[in-house]
Amino acid sequence: MNENSHKISAAQLFCILLLMRVTAELVYPTAGGFGGGGVLAVFTAELVRFLLALPVLIYSFRGRNFYATIWQKNRFWGWASAIGAALLLTAFVARTLIYTAQFVQRNLLNHTSVLLVMLLLAGFTAYAAAKGCEALARAGVLFMAAAAAVTLLVIIGDIPYFDAGRDMPEWTFDTFLTDSAARLIRGGEYVVFAALLPYVREKGDTRKTRAGSAGLWFALGSAVISTALCLFFGAVLGEYCSMTDYPAAAAASLSDIILFKRLDGLFCALWALCAAFRMGVMAFAAFAVIKECASCADRQTAGKESCA
């Protein structure tokens, strides 16, 4: 069998990570500020996440099996890092599940139980995770294209409401800290990045991949898009941006493009599916990091020299 079969490309990895990041920005409730203070909070959260992930990004230019490499150097720390990453990803899945169910119940299915929505989302998450990395990558590209198209329509429809000269709230240090912390813990993409490195297709005859470049492009794309969304919602919604938990849904409800009246239903439904996709990727990644260390143990038992 071809060694590169059932693998994903670096471009697909980039799409997965970026879709997950934007999904968190749109589906998670936002109680922080907007305007200058909001932009500073966005930049701070992005910078902290990037600095924390820098060792993984540097490693990705030299190898693919991050957790296996740690395991080879020290078994205890190898298992500790893998189990820690799996638990962290599981917590992110649970958090996204709760927030997405609330998002759906508030913006789409007002008369439906949040518990029922959570069960439906959990079922989709389990199905997506079970399909494997290659299927997730293909679905991620499709979801990203559809979500980008609908979001672009919303932006175009909101142009009449766009006012860059709106009065912005007064900046306070307490609001900045709260907003920065809330945005910082929306992450998890870099943990997924490390978990999916072994699944990235090799290029040519070397063992180096383009995954490292995908990680750096993701860092840049995440910062640019998150900042642009913060500025856009502030310019469209004004003071109402800080009064609503879901600025994206509020902005979508204002859109009006000829035959497309109120794109908020389609917008919210599509991003809710993207949130379920986000959970599926994280659930798969949690399994992948444990599998990586378990494979090392199996190879050592079989007398093989390396697992990285």
C-alpha positions as CSV (number, residue, x, y, z in Angstrom):
1,M,0.0,0.0,0.0
2,N,1.2,3.5,-0.8
3,E,2.7,5.1,2.4
4,N,0.8,8.3,1.6
5,S,-2.6,6.7,1.2
6,H,-5.2,7.6,3.8
7,K,-3.3,10.8,4.5
8,I,-4.1,14.5,4.2
9,S,-2.3,17.4,2.5
10,A,-0.8,20.4,4.3
11,A,-3.4,22.6,2.6
12,Q,-6.2,20.4,4.0
13,L,-4.6,20.7,7.5
14,F,-4.6,24.5,7.1
15,C,-8.3,24.5,6.1
16,I,-9.2,22.3,9.1
17,L,-7.4,24.5,11.5
18,L,-8.8,27.8,10.1
19,L,-12.3,26.5,10.0
20,M,-12.1,25.4,13.6
21,R,-10.7,28.8,14.6
22,V,-13.4,30.9,12.8
23,T,-16.1,28.6,14.1
24,A,-15.1,29.3,17.7
25,E,-15.2,33.1,17.0
26,L,-18.7,32.9,15.6
27,V,-20.5,30.3,17.7
28,Y,-19.0,30.9,21.1
29,P,-20.8,33.6,23.1
30,T,-19.0,36.9,23.1
31,A,-19.4,39.2,26.1
32,G,-16.2,41.2,25.6
33,G,-15.7,44.6,24.1
34,F,-15.3,45.6,20.5
35,G,-13.5,48.3,18.7
36,G,-9.9,49.2,19.8
37,G,-10.1,47.2,23.1
38,G,-11.6,44.2,21.3
39,V,-8.9,44.2,18.7
40,L,-6.2,44.4,21.3
41,A,-7.8,41.5,23.1
42,V,-7.9,39.5,19.9
43,F,-4.2,40.2,19.1
44,T,-3.2,39.3,22.7
45,A,-5.0,36.0,22.6
46,E,-3.6,35.1,19.2
47,L,0.0,36.0,20.3
48,V,-0.2,34.0,23.5
49,R,-1.5,30.9,21.7
50,F,1.2,31.3,19.1
51,L,4.0,31.5,21.6
52,L,2.7,28.5,23.5
53,A,2.6,26.5,20.3
54,L,6.0,27.7,19.0
55,P,7.8,24.5,20.1
56,V,5.4,22.3,18.1
57,L,5.6,24.6,15.1
58,I,9.4,24.5,15.1
59,Y,9.3,20.7,15.5
60,S,6.9,20.3,12.6
61,F,9.6,21.5,10.2
62,R,11.8,18.6,11.2
63,G,9.5,15.7,12.0
64,R,5.9,14.5,12.2
65,N,5.5,12.4,15.3
66,F,5.6,14.9,18.1
67,Y,4.2,12.8,20.9
68,A,6.2,9.7,19.8
69,T,9.4,11.7,19.9
70,I,8.7,12.8,23.5
71,W,7.9,9.1,24.3
72,Q,11.2,7.9,22.9
73,K,13.1,10.4,25.0
74,N,11.2,9.6,28.2
75,R,8.2,7.2,28.4
76,F,6.7,8.9,31.4
77,W,6.6,12.4,29.8
78,G,5.5,10.9,26.5
79,W,2.4,9.3,28.1
80,A,1.9,12.4,30.3
81,S,1.9,14.7,27.3
82,A,-0.3,12.5,25.2
83,I,-2.9,11.9,28.0
84,G,-2.8,15.6,28.9
85,A,-3.4,16.6,25.3
86,A,-6.3,14.0,25.0
87,L,-7.9,15.3,28.2
88,L,-7.5,18.9,27.0
89,L,-9.1,18.1,23.7
90,T,-11.9,16.3,25.4
91,A,-12.6,19.4,27.5
92,F,-12.7,21.5,24.4
93,V,-15.2,19.1,22.8
94,A,-17.4,19.3,25.9
95,R,-17.2,23.1,26.0
96,T,-17.9,23.4,22.3
97,L,-20.8,21.0,22.6
98,I,-22.4,23.2,25.4
99,Y,-21.9,26.5,23.6
100,T,-23.1,25.2,20.2
101,A,-26.2,23.7,21.7
102,Q,-27.0,27.1,23.3
103,F,-26.2,28.8,20.0
104,V,-28.6,26.6,18.1
105,Q,-31.3,26.8,20.7
106,R,-31.1,30.6,20.8
107,N,-30.8,31.3,17.1
108,L,-32.5,28.4,15.3
109,L,-34.6,26.0,17.4
110,N,-36.1,28.2,20.1
111,H,-38.6,25.7,21.2
112,T,-36.3,22.7,21.2
113,S,-34.6,21.4,24.4
114,V,-30.9,22.2,24.7
115,L,-30.4,18.6,25.8
116,L,-31.9,17.2,22.6
117,V,-29.7,19.5,20.5
118,M,-26.6,18.3,22.5
119,L,-27.5,14.7,21.8
120,L,-27.9,15.4,18.0
121,L,-24.6,17.3,18.0
122,A,-22.8,14.5,20.0
123,G,-24.1,11.9,17.5
124,F,-22.7,13.9,14.6
125,T,-19.4,14.4,16.4
126,A,-19.0,10.7,17.1
127,Y,-19.8,9.9,13.4
128,A,-17.3,12.4,12.1
129,A,-14.5,11.2,14.4
130,A,-15.2,7.6,13.4
131,K,-14.8,8.4,9.7
132,G,-11.1,9.2,10.2
133,C,-8.7,11.9,9.3
134,E,-8.9,11.7,5.5
135,A,-12.7,12.0,5.5
136,L,-12.6,14.8,8.0
137,A,-10.1,16.7,5.7
138,R,-12.4,16.4,2.7
139,A,-15.4,17.4,4.6
140,G,-13.5,20.3,6.1
141,V,-12.7,21.8,2.7
142,L,-16.4,21.6,1.7
143,F,-17.6,23.1,5.0
144,M,-15.1,25.9,4.7
145,A,-16.1,26.7,1.1
146,A,-19.8,26.7,2.0
147,A,-19.3,28.7,5.2
148,A,-17.1,31.3,3.4
149,A,-19.7,31.8,0.7
150,V,-22.6,32.3,3.1
151,T,-20.5,34.6,5.3
152,L,-19.5,36.6,2.3
153,L,-23.2,37.1,1.4
154,V,-23.8,38.3,5.0
155,I,-21.0,40.8,4.8
156,I,-22.2,42.1,1.4
157,G,-25.8,42.4,2.8
158,D,-24.5,44.3,5.9
159,I,-22.7,46.9,3.9
160,P,-25.5,49.5,4.2
161,Y,-25.2,49.2,8.0
162,F,-21.4,49.5,8.1
163,D,-20.2,52.6,9.8
164,A,-16.5,52.8,10.6
165,G,-17.1,56.1,12.5
166,R,-19.3,54.7,15.2
167,D,-18.6,55.7,18.8
168,M,-16.6,52.9,20.5
169,P,-16.9,52.1,24.2
170,E,-14.3,53.5,26.5
171,W,-11.3,51.1,26.9
172,T,-10.8,49.7,30.4
173,F,-8.1,47.3,31.6
174,D,-10.6,45.0,33.3
175,T,-12.6,44.6,30.1
176,F,-9.4,43.9,28.2
177,L,-8.3,41.2,30.6
178,T,-11.7,39.5,30.6
179,D,-12.0,39.6,26.8
180,S,-8.4,38.4,26.3
181,A,-9.0,35.4,28.7
182,A,-12.3,34.5,27.0
183,R,-10.7,34.6,23.6
184,L,-7.6,32.7,24.7
185,I,-9.5,29.6,25.9
186,R,-11.4,29.4,22.6
187,G,-8.4,27.7,21.2
188,G,-7.3,24.1,20.9
189,E,-6.3,24.3,17.2
190,Y,-2.5,24.0,17.9
191,V,-3.2,20.9,20.0
192,V,-5.0,19.4,17.0
193,F,-2.1,20.5,14.8
194,A,0.4,18.5,16.8
195,A,-2.0,15.5,16.8
196,L,-2.5,15.5,13.1
197,L,1.1,15.9,12.1
198,P,1.6,12.1,11.5
199,Y,-1.3,12.1,9.1
200,V,0.1,14.8,6.8
201,R,1.2,13.4,3.5
202,E,5.0,13.5,2.8
203,K,6.4,15.5,-0.1
204,G,8.9,13.9,-2.4
205,D,11.6,11.6,-1.1
206,T,12.3,13.4,2.2
207,R,10.6,13.0,5.5
208,K,9.9,16.7,5.7
209,T,6.4,17.9,5.1
210,R,4.8,21.3,4.5
211,A,2.9,21.0,7.8
212,G,5.1,23.6,9.4
213,S,4.3,26.1,6.7
214,A,0.6,25.3,7.1
215,G,0.9,26.0,10.9
216,L,2.5,29.4,10.3
217,W,-0.1,30.3,7.6
218,F,-2.8,29.3,10.1
219,A,-1.4,31.6,12.7
220,L,-1.4,34.5,10.3
221,G,-4.8,33.7,8.9
222,S,-6.3,33.3,12.4
223,A,-5.0,36.6,13.6
224,V,-6.2,38.5,10.4
225,I,-9.6,37.0,10.3
226,S,-10.3,37.2,14.0
227,T,-9.3,40.9,13.9
228,A,-11.4,41.6,10.8
229,L,-14.5,40.0,12.4
230,C,-14.1,42.0,15.5
231,L,-13.8,45.3,13.5
232,F,-16.7,44.3,11.2
233,F,-19.2,43.4,13.9
234,G,-18.3,46.6,15.8
235,A,-18.8,48.8,12.7
236,V,-22.1,47.1,11.8
237,L,-23.7,46.7,15.2
238,G,-22.2,49.5,17.2
239,E,-23.1,49.5,20.9
240,Y,-25.4,46.6,20.3
241,C,-22.3,44.4,19.6
242,S,-21.5,44.4,23.4
243,M,-25.2,43.7,24.3
244,T,-25.7,40.5,22.3
245,D,-24.0,37.2,23.0
246,Y,-23.9,36.3,19.3
247,P,-22.7,39.3,17.2
248,A,-22.4,37.1,14.1
249,A,-26.0,36.0,14.3
250,A,-27.2,39.6,14.9
251,A,-25.2,40.9,11.9
252,A,-26.6,38.1,9.8
253,S,-30.2,39.0,10.7
254,L,-29.6,42.5,9.2
255,S,-28.5,41.1,5.8
256,D,-30.8,41.7,2.8
257,I,-29.6,40.8,-0.7
258,I,-32.4,40.9,-3.3
259,L,-33.9,37.4,-3.0
260,F,-32.0,36.5,0.2
261,K,-33.9,37.9,3.1
262,R,-32.4,37.4,6.5
263,L,-29.6,35.1,6.0
264,D,-29.3,34.4,9.7
265,G,-31.1,31.0,9.5
266,L,-28.8,29.6,6.9
267,F,-25.8,31.3,8.4
268,C,-26.4,29.9,11.9
269,A,-27.3,26.4,10.6
270,L,-24.1,26.2,8.6
271,W,-21.8,27.4,11.4
272,A,-23.5,25.0,13.8
273,L,-22.5,22.2,11.5
274,C,-19.0,23.6,11.4
275,A,-19.0,23.5,15.2
276,A,-20.0,19.9,15.1
277,F,-17.2,19.3,12.6
278,R,-14.8,21.1,15.0
279,M,-15.8,18.7,17.8
280,G,-15.3,15.7,15.5
281,V,-11.8,16.8,14.6
282,M,-10.9,17.3,18.3
283,A,-12.4,13.9,19.3
284,F,-10.4,12.2,16.5
285,A,-7.2,14.1,17.6
286,A,-7.7,13.0,21.2
287,F,-7.7,9.4,20.0
288,A,-4.8,10.0,17.7
289,V,-2.4,11.2,20.4
290,I,-3.0,8.2,22.6
291,K,-2.7,5.9,19.5
292,E,0.7,7.5,18.7
293,C,2.2,6.5,22.1
294,A,0.5,3.1,22.1
295,S,2.1,2.4,18.7
296,C,5.5,3.3,20.2
297,A,5.0,0.8,23.0
298,D,3.9,-1.9,20.5
299,R,6.9,-1.3,18.2
300,Q,9.2,-1.5,21.2
301,T,7.6,-4.8,22.3
302,A,8.2,-6.1,18.7
303,G,11.8,-5.1,18.9
304,K,11.7,-2.3,16.4
305,E,14.1,0.6,16.9
306,S,12.1,3.7,16.2
307,C,8.5,4.8,16.2
308,A,9.0,8.5,15.3
